[in-house]
Amino acid sequence: MQQAPLSILVLGGGAAGWLTAALLAAEHGRNRGGHCDIAVVESPNVPTIGVGEGTWPSMRETLRRIGLPERRLFAECDASFKQGSLFTSWHTESAHDRYYHPFSLPHGYFELDLARQPGTDDYAHAVTPQAAICDAGMAPKQLATPEYAGVLNYGYHFDAGKFGRCLRDHCVSQLGVQHLSAEVEQVEGAADGSVAALHTREGQRLAADLFVDCSGNSALIIGDHLGIPWVSKASELFNDRALAVQVPHESAAAPIASVTRSTGLANGWVWDIGLPTRRGMGYVYASDFTDDETAEAHFRDFLAREAAIANAAELSVRQLRFAPGHRSVFWQRNCVAVGMAAGFIEPLEASALALIEQSAGLIRDFLPAQFDQMGIAAKRFNRQMLAHWDQIIEFLKLHYAVSTRSDSEYWRAHREPQTWPESLRENLALWRHRAPARQDFPLAQPLFPPASYRYVLHGMGYPCDFVRAPRADDNLELARAKLAEVQRQVASFRNGLPGNRELIEQLINGAHPRVHVE
């Protein structure tokens, strides 16, 4: 049976709006043989932050699916490779206390548990070559490696503003998405409580079957018009402020870190994202534990002292404010919220863009063939997205809950079990005696898999006696062989992989490929 035409209007551009439009158009757009007409209306007067964004490896499949060439991402979005996160001074106050959360799974992850073997105290370096490759500032692939593939798992860092503009051009020129530049001033409701149309300052009435609210903090449809309540998570994750700054590299040839560097401070943490033309840095903190003036002073001191930024006192710092939480539901009648209109927690572990991907992918997959099936799609979408939000909040809180820092009330308060989600309290009790496992998570495909929890728990020194772990994998000979294979991979990759900056320049300039790493 032929599907009835369905019109979709996305309110707001940026990464959220254009990524959602791209995923919908690539699957359901008219010029791809689908049944949807898709348009994006965005204000010409809304600035983007553009300090640098980090992604999860899922972004590779997302961009491949919408047909955006990987070389274009690097050429137009000031992009670099991201292979995970490096945490410093999270477990204790010491600057020597550091660990990796790499994107690659531990070697032999589905065969045996290497953490139970001798020589794995530095877990990430022992069980995957990626930590050592990140230490060396190397890329996760060679030029000859097919696009969106790698010898090591990876995501990206890029300029958020440039990424949105790149997606906009791709949507309009390749995917048939209509672009409307206008200021939306009013939401027109229908008699049944759904949304009938948007009205612009220019006098346009924009009607559609489905509205996607990507209007950011203003949440013009989901919040202002539909009145969907906000669920605060400030009692679990305290951060509600950030200071952001763009920092120049020491030179045009300076190495580019292939991880997001996260450094704990007394009342928050600092991110450091390396892009080809600059570094995007920021300080995330909680206003309940420090005031804005003190936070800025501490941040500038960190830039000068720890990051060796010569002109730290002169840099223009931008303050961002946010309320940690999300909507009670995300899809109400014929409106679904994506991005900050749906919610925001904090920048830790690059969850913001990953949630946009999850949301847009589920809209694509649940999109009904008929308008009268919208309620079924909304019910399923809300159920899955609430589960994603719960799991992300649990994972982010884990980083704070198992810290042993005692230099401020900020860290001590995070360790109070009453501030932990119930699922985290239960899981941490179980993980004293066995490793995180798939059955601990309600989602079949959680954003952060059990291996991610392993990296954080081991990196933060969380004790586990493994008395409840299965004994079937106590194969010392196989374990030694797997650990030795990791070290051989380290040697091979160090010999064959280019530096992060080197590969980026090759991709942009179209250099001749080198031989694949074996």
C-alpha positions as CSV (number, residue, x, y, z in Angstrom):
1,M,0.0,0.0,0.0
2,Q,1.4,3.4,-1.0
3,Q,2.3,5.6,2.0
4,A,0.5,8.9,2.4
5,P,2.7,12.0,2.0
6,L,4.0,13.3,5.4
7,S,5.3,16.8,5.9
8,I,8.0,17.4,8.5
9,L,9.1,20.8,9.7
10,V,12.2,21.1,11.9
11,L,12.3,24.3,14.0
12,G,16.0,25.4,14.5
13,G,19.2,24.6,12.7
14,G,22.6,23.9,14.2
15,A,23.8,20.4,14.7
16,A,20.5,19.2,16.2
17,G,18.3,20.5,13.5
18,W,20.3,19.7,10.5
19,L,21.5,16.3,11.7
20,T,17.8,15.4,12.3
21,A,16.8,16.7,8.9
22,A,19.6,14.8,7.3
23,L,18.8,11.4,8.8
24,L,15.1,11.8,8.0
25,A,15.7,12.9,4.5
26,A,18.3,10.2,3.7
27,E,15.7,7.6,4.7
28,H,12.3,9.1,4.0
29,G,12.9,12.1,1.7
30,R,11.0,12.4,-1.6
31,N,14.2,12.5,-3.7
32,R,15.3,9.3,-2.0
33,G,12.1,7.5,-3.0
34,G,10.4,8.2,0.4
35,H,7.1,9.8,1.3
36,C,8.2,12.9,3.3
37,D,8.7,16.5,2.5
38,I,11.2,17.9,5.0
39,A,12.0,21.5,5.7
40,V,14.1,23.4,8.3
41,V,13.2,26.8,9.5
42,E,16.0,28.6,11.4
43,S,16.5,32.1,12.7
44,P,19.2,34.1,10.9
45,N,20.0,35.8,14.3
46,V,20.8,32.8,16.6
47,P,24.6,32.5,17.1
48,T,26.4,29.1,17.6
49,I,28.8,28.5,20.4
50,G,31.5,27.0,18.2
51,V,34.1,26.2,20.9
52,G,34.5,22.6,19.8
53,E,32.4,19.5,20.1
54,G,33.2,15.9,20.8
55,T,31.3,12.9,19.4
56,W,30.9,9.3,20.1
57,P,32.0,6.7,17.4
58,S,28.4,6.4,16.3
59,M,28.8,9.6,14.4
60,R,30.8,7.8,11.8
61,E,27.8,5.6,10.9
62,T,25.5,8.6,11.0
63,L,27.6,10.6,8.6
64,R,28.1,7.6,6.3
65,R,24.4,6.9,6.3
66,I,23.5,10.5,5.2
67,G,26.2,10.3,2.5
68,L,28.6,13.0,3.8
69,P,32.2,12.2,2.6
70,E,34.6,12.0,5.6
71,R,37.1,14.2,3.8
72,R,34.6,16.9,3.6
73,L,34.1,16.8,7.4
74,F,37.8,17.5,7.9
75,A,38.0,20.1,5.1
76,E,35.0,22.2,6.2
77,C,34.5,21.6,9.9
78,D,38.0,22.1,11.5
79,A,37.7,18.4,12.5
80,S,40.1,16.1,14.2
81,F,40.1,12.5,15.3
82,K,38.9,11.6,18.8
83,Q,39.8,8.1,20.2
84,G,38.4,8.6,23.7
85,S,38.9,10.7,26.8
86,L,41.9,11.2,29.1
87,F,40.9,11.9,32.8
88,T,43.5,13.6,35.0
89,S,43.0,14.4,38.7
90,W,39.6,12.8,38.9
91,H,40.4,9.9,41.3
92,T,42.6,12.0,43.5
93,E,43.9,15.6,43.4
94,S,47.3,14.5,42.0
95,A,48.2,15.6,38.5
96,H,49.9,12.2,38.1
97,D,46.6,10.4,38.6
98,R,45.3,9.8,35.1
99,Y,43.5,7.1,33.1
100,Y,42.0,6.6,29.7
101,H,38.4,5.8,28.6
102,P,39.3,4.7,25.0
103,F,36.7,3.9,22.4
104,S,38.1,0.5,21.5
105,L,36.9,-2.6,23.4
106,P,39.4,-4.4,25.6
107,H,41.3,-7.1,23.6
108,G,39.5,-10.4,23.7
109,Y,36.6,-8.8,25.5
110,F,34.1,-11.5,24.5
111,E,36.4,-14.3,25.3
112,L,37.8,-13.6,28.8
113,D,38.3,-10.9,31.4
114,L,41.9,-9.6,31.3
115,A,41.3,-7.4,34.4
116,R,41.6,-10.5,36.5
117,Q,45.1,-11.3,35.3
118,P,48.5,-10.0,36.7
119,G,50.0,-6.9,35.0
120,T,46.7,-5.1,34.3
121,D,46.8,-2.4,37.1
122,D,46.9,0.2,34.3
123,Y,43.9,-1.3,32.7
124,A,43.5,0.7,29.5
125,H,47.2,0.4,28.6
126,A,47.2,-3.3,29.3
127,V,44.0,-4.3,27.4
128,T,44.0,-2.1,24.3
129,P,46.7,-0.5,22.1
130,Q,44.6,2.6,21.9
131,A,45.8,4.2,25.1
132,A,49.5,4.0,24.0
133,I,48.5,5.4,20.5
134,C,46.7,8.3,22.2
135,D,49.8,8.9,24.4
136,A,51.8,9.2,21.1
137,G,49.3,11.6,19.5
138,M,48.7,9.3,16.6
139,A,45.7,8.8,14.4
140,P,43.4,5.8,14.5
141,K,43.9,4.9,10.8
142,Q,46.0,5.6,7.7
143,L,45.1,7.5,4.6
144,A,44.6,4.3,2.6
145,T,42.0,3.0,5.2
146,P,38.5,3.4,3.7
147,E,36.5,6.4,4.9
148,Y,34.7,5.8,8.2
149,A,36.8,2.7,8.9
150,G,39.8,2.5,11.2
151,V,42.3,0.1,12.8
152,L,41.1,1.6,16.1
153,N,37.7,2.9,17.0
154,Y,37.2,6.7,16.8
155,G,34.8,9.6,16.7
156,Y,35.6,13.3,16.0
157,H,36.2,16.7,17.5
158,F,35.0,19.6,15.3
159,D,33.8,23.2,15.3
160,A,30.1,23.0,16.1
161,G,29.1,26.1,14.1
162,K,31.0,24.9,11.0
163,F,29.5,21.4,11.4
164,G,26.0,22.8,11.4
165,R,26.7,24.8,8.2
166,C,28.3,21.8,6.5
167,L,25.2,19.7,7.3
168,R,22.9,22.5,6.1
169,D,24.6,22.6,2.7
170,H,24.6,18.8,2.4
171,C,20.9,18.6,3.3
172,V,19.9,21.3,0.8
173,S,22.1,20.3,-2.1
174,Q,22.1,16.5,-1.8
175,L,19.1,15.4,0.2
176,G,16.3,17.8,-1.0
177,V,15.7,19.5,2.4
178,Q,14.0,22.9,2.1
179,H,15.7,25.7,4.0
180,L,13.7,28.6,5.4
181,S,15.5,31.5,7.0
182,A,12.9,33.2,9.2
183,E,12.1,34.2,12.8
184,V,9.3,32.0,14.3
185,E,7.2,34.1,16.7
186,Q,4.1,32.1,17.3
187,V,2.9,28.5,17.5
188,E,-0.6,27.8,16.4
189,G,-2.4,25.0,18.1
190,A,-5.1,22.7,16.7
191,A,-8.3,21.8,18.4
192,D,-7.1,18.4,19.4
193,G,-4.1,19.8,21.3
194,S,-1.6,19.1,18.5
195,V,0.4,21.7,16.6
196,A,-1.1,23.1,13.5
197,A,1.5,25.6,12.2
198,L,4.3,28.0,13.0
199,H,4.0,31.7,12.3
200,T,7.0,33.8,11.3
201,R,7.8,37.5,11.8
202,E,7.8,37.7,8.0
203,G,4.1,36.7,7.9
204,Q,4.4,33.1,6.8
205,R,2.2,30.3,8.1
206,L,4.2,27.1,8.1
207,A,1.9,24.0,8.5
208,A,3.2,20.4,8.8
209,D,2.2,17.0,10.0
210,L,5.2,16.5,12.3
211,F,7.1,19.3,14.0
212,V,10.7,18.7,15.4
213,D,11.6,21.2,18.1
214,C,15.3,21.9,17.8
215,S,15.0,25.5,19.2
216,G,17.5,24.9,22.0
217,N,16.9,26.4,25.4
218,S,13.9,28.4,24.3
219,A,12.0,25.1,23.5
220,L,9.4,27.1,21.7
221,I,7.0,24.2,20.9
222,I,7.7,21.5,23.5
223,G,8.1,23.9,26.4
224,D,6.4,27.2,25.7
225,H,3.4,26.0,23.7
226,L,2.8,22.4,24.8
227,G,4.0,23.0,28.4
228,I,5.8,19.6,28.8
229,P,7.4,19.7,32.3
230,W,11.1,19.9,32.9
231,V,12.6,17.1,35.1
232,S,15.6,18.5,37.0
233,K,18.6,16.3,37.6
234,A,20.5,19.0,39.6
235,S,20.2,16.8,42.8
236,E,22.3,14.1,41.0
237,L,24.6,16.0,38.7
238,F,25.4,19.4,40.2
239,N,27.1,21.3,37.4
240,D,25.1,24.2,35.9
241,R,27.7,26.6,34.6
242,A,30.6,26.5,32.0
243,L,33.3,29.0,30.9
244,A,34.4,28.5,27.3
245,V,37.4,29.9,25.5
246,Q,39.2,29.4,22.2
247,V,43.0,29.0,22.7
248,P,45.5,29.2,19.8
249,H,48.1,26.4,19.3
250,E,51.7,27.2,20.0
251,S,52.4,26.9,16.3
252,A,50.7,25.8,13.1
253,A,52.5,22.4,13.3
254,A,51.7,21.7,17.0
255,P,50.5,18.2,17.7
256,I,46.7,17.6,18.0
257,A,45.6,15.4,20.9
258,S,43.4,12.6,19.8
259,V,41.4,12.5,23.0
260,T,39.3,14.9,25.0
261,R,41.4,15.8,28.0
262,S,39.3,16.2,31.1
263,T,41.1,17.6,34.3
264,G,39.4,17.7,37.7
265,L,39.6,20.9,39.7
266,A,38.4,21.6,43.2
267,N,34.9,22.6,42.1
268,G,34.5,21.1,38.7
269,W,36.6,20.0,35.7
270,V,38.2,21.4,32.6
271,W,37.8,20.1,29.0
272,D,40.5,20.5,26.4
273,I,39.6,19.7,22.8
274,G,42.2,19.9,20.1
275,L,41.1,21.1,16.6
276,P,43.5,21.7,13.7
277,T,43.4,25.5,14.0
278,R,43.0,25.9,17.8
279,R,42.1,24.3,21.1
280,G,38.6,24.6,22.6
281,M,38.8,24.7,26.4
282,G,36.2,25.2,29.1
283,Y,35.6,24.9,32.8
284,V,32.4,23.1,34.0
285,Y,31.4,23.9,37.6
286,A,28.4,24.1,40.0
287,S,27.1,27.5,41.2
288,D,26.1,25.9,44.5
289,F,29.7,25.3,45.4
290,T,31.5,28.3,43.9
291,D,30.7,31.8,42.5
292,D,31.3,32.9,39.0
293,E,34.1,35.2,39.8
294,T,36.1,32.6,41.7
295,A,35.4,30.0,39.0
296,E,36.8,32.3,36.3
297,A,39.9,33.1,38.4
298,H,40.5,29.4,39.0
299,F,40.0,28.7,35.3
300,R,42.4,31.4,34.2
301,D,45.0,30.2,36.7
302,F,44.7,26.7,35.2
303,L,45.1,28.0,31.7
304,A,48.3,29.9,32.7
305,R,49.8,27.3,35.1
306,E,48.7,23.9,33.8
307,A,48.0,24.5,30.2
308,A,50.9,27.0,29.8
309,I,48.8,29.6,28.0
310,A,50.9,32.8,27.9
311,N,48.1,35.3,27.6
312,A,45.5,33.5,29.8
313,A,44.6,36.7,31.6
314,E,43.7,38.4,28.3
315,L,41.6,35.7,26.7
316,S,37.9,36.4,26.1
317,V,36.0,33.9,28.2
318,R,32.3,33.2,27.5
319,Q,30.0,32.0,30.3
320,L,27.3,29.5,29.6
321,R,24.5,28.6,31.9
322,F,22.3,25.5,31.8
323,A,19.9,23.6,34.0
324,P,20.7,19.9,34.2
325,G,17.7,17.8,33.3
326,H,15.3,16.8,30.5
327,R,11.6,16.9,29.5
328,S,9.2,14.4,31.1
329,V,8.4,13.3,27.6
330,F,10.0,14.2,24.3
331,W,7.3,13.3,21.7
332,Q,3.9,14.9,22.5
333,R,1.2,14.5,19.9
334,N,2.8,15.7,16.6
335,C,5.9,17.4,18.2
336,V,9.1,15.8,19.1
337,A,12.0,17.6,20.8
338,V,15.7,17.0,19.9
339,G,18.8,18.6,21.4
340,M,18.7,21.1,24.1
341,A,14.9,21.6,23.7
342,A,14.7,18.0,25.0
343,G,17.3,18.3,27.7
344,F,20.9,18.7,28.6
345,I,23.1,17.4,31.4
346,E,26.7,18.5,31.0
347,P,29.5,18.2,28.5
348,L,31.2,15.1,30.1
349,E,31.7,12.1,27.7
350,A,30.2,13.9,24.7
351,S,26.7,12.8,25.5
352,A,24.9,15.8,23.9
353,L,25.6,15.0,20.2
354,A,25.2,11.3,20.9
355,L,21.7,12.0,22.3
356,I,20.9,14.0,19.1
357,E,21.9,11.0,17.0
358,Q,19.8,8.6,19.2
359,S,16.8,10.9,18.9
360,A,17.0,11.5,15.2
361,G,17.7,7.8,14.5
362,L,14.6,6.8,16.5
363,I,12.4,9.4,14.8
364,R,13.6,7.9,11.5
365,D,12.9,4.4,12.6
366,F,9.6,5.0,14.3
367,L,8.2,7.4,11.7
368,P,4.6,6.3,11.0
369,A,3.3,5.6,7.5
370,Q,0.1,7.4,8.4
371,F,-0.6,10.4,10.6
372,D,-3.1,8.6,12.8
373,Q,-0.2,6.3,13.9
374,M,1.7,9.2,15.5
375,G,0.7,8.2,19.0
376,I,2.2,4.7,18.7
377,A,5.5,6.3,17.5
378,A,5.5,8.8,20.3
379,K,4.9,6.1,23.0
380,R,7.8,3.9,21.8
381,F,10.1,6.9,21.3
382,N,9.5,8.3,24.8
383,R,10.1,4.9,26.4
384,Q,13.4,4.4,24.7
385,M,14.7,7.9,25.1
386,L,13.8,8.0,28.8
387,A,15.9,4.8,29.2
388,H,18.8,6.5,27.3
389,W,18.7,9.6,29.5
390,D,18.6,7.4,32.7
391,Q,21.6,5.4,31.5
392,I,23.6,8.5,30.5
393,I,22.9,10.2,33.9
394,E,24.0,7.0,35.7
395,F,27.2,6.8,33.7
396,L,28.1,10.4,34.1
397,K,27.4,10.3,37.9
398,L,29.7,7.2,38.1
399,H,32.7,9.4,37.3
400,Y,32.0,11.5,40.4
401,A,30.6,8.9,42.8
402,V,33.8,6.7,42.8
403,S,36.2,9.6,43.1
404,T,38.3,9.8,46.4
405,R,39.0,13.5,46.1
406,S,38.5,15.2,49.4
407,D,39.8,18.7,48.7
408,S,36.3,20.3,48.5
409,E,32.7,19.9,49.4
410,Y,31.9,19.6,45.7
411,W,33.6,16.2,45.4
412,R,32.5,15.0,48.9
413,A,28.8,15.8,48.0
414,H,29.1,13.8,44.8
415,R,30.0,10.7,46.9
416,E,26.9,10.8,49.0
417,P,24.8,7.8,48.0
418,Q,21.6,9.7,48.3
419,T,22.7,11.8,45.2
420,W,23.2,8.7,43.1
421,P,20.5,7.2,40.8
422,E,19.0,4.1,42.3
423,S,20.4,2.0,39.5
424,L,23.9,3.3,40.2
425,R,23.6,2.4,43.9
426,E,22.6,-1.1,43.1
427,N,25.2,-1.6,40.4
428,L,28.1,-0.3,42.5
429,A,27.1,-2.8,45.2
430,L,27.2,-5.6,42.7
431,W,30.4,-4.5,41.0
432,R,32.3,-4.9,44.3
433,H,32.3,-8.6,43.5
434,R,31.9,-8.9,39.7
435,A,32.4,-6.8,36.5
436,P,29.7,-4.8,34.8
437,A,27.7,-7.0,32.4
438,R,25.2,-6.6,29.7
439,Q,22.3,-7.8,32.0
440,D,22.9,-4.8,34.2
441,F,21.5,-2.5,31.6
442,P,17.9,-2.4,30.4
443,L,18.7,-1.1,26.9
444,A,19.7,-3.7,24.3
445,Q,22.2,-1.2,22.8
446,P,23.1,1.4,25.5
447,L,25.1,4.4,24.4
448,F,27.8,3.5,27.0
449,P,28.4,-0.3,26.9
450,P,29.6,-2.3,29.9
451,A,33.2,-1.9,28.6
452,S,33.0,1.9,29.2
453,Y,32.1,1.3,32.8
454,R,35.1,-1.0,33.1
455,Y,37.5,1.7,31.9
456,V,36.1,4.2,34.4
457,L,35.9,1.8,37.4
458,H,39.5,0.5,36.9
459,G,40.8,4.0,36.1
460,M,39.3,5.3,39.3
461,G,40.6,2.4,41.4
462,Y,37.2,1.0,42.3
463,P,37.8,-2.2,44.2
464,C,36.4,-5.5,42.9
465,D,37.2,-8.9,44.4
466,F,35.6,-10.9,41.5
467,V,34.3,-13.5,43.9
468,R,31.0,-13.5,42.0
469,A,32.6,-13.6,38.6
470,P,32.3,-16.7,36.4
471,R,35.4,-18.9,36.6
472,A,35.2,-20.3,33.1
473,D,37.6,-17.8,31.7
474,D,40.5,-18.5,34.1
475,N,42.8,-19.5,31.2
476,L,46.1,-18.0,32.2
477,E,47.8,-19.1,29.0
478,L,45.2,-17.4,26.8
479,A,45.2,-14.3,28.9
480,R,49.0,-13.9,28.7
481,A,48.7,-14.4,24.9
482,K,46.0,-11.7,24.6
483,L,48.1,-9.3,26.7
484,A,51.1,-10.0,24.6
485,E,49.1,-9.4,21.4
486,V,48.2,-5.9,22.7
487,Q,51.8,-5.0,23.1
488,R,52.6,-6.3,19.6
489,Q,49.8,-4.2,18.2
490,V,51.2,-1.2,20.0
491,A,54.6,-1.7,18.3
492,S,52.9,-2.2,14.9
493,F,50.7,0.8,15.1
494,R,53.5,3.1,16.4
495,N,55.5,2.0,13.4
496,G,52.7,2.5,10.8
497,L,50.2,5.0,11.9
498,P,50.6,8.8,11.2
499,G,50.2,11.5,13.7
500,N,46.8,13.0,14.2
501,R,47.7,16.3,12.5
502,E,49.6,14.5,9.7
503,L,46.6,12.4,8.7
504,I,44.2,15.4,8.8
505,E,46.4,17.3,6.5
506,Q,46.7,14.3,4.2
507,L,42.9,14.0,4.1
508,I,42.4,17.7,3.4
509,N,45.1,18.0,0.8
510,G,44.5,14.6,-0.9
511,A,48.0,13.2,-0.4
512,H,48.9,9.7,-1.7
513,P,47.9,6.9,0.7
514,R,50.4,4.9,2.6
515,V,50.3,1.1,3.1
516,H,47.8,-0.3,5.5
517,V,48.9,-1.4,9.0
518,E,48.9,-5.1,9.3
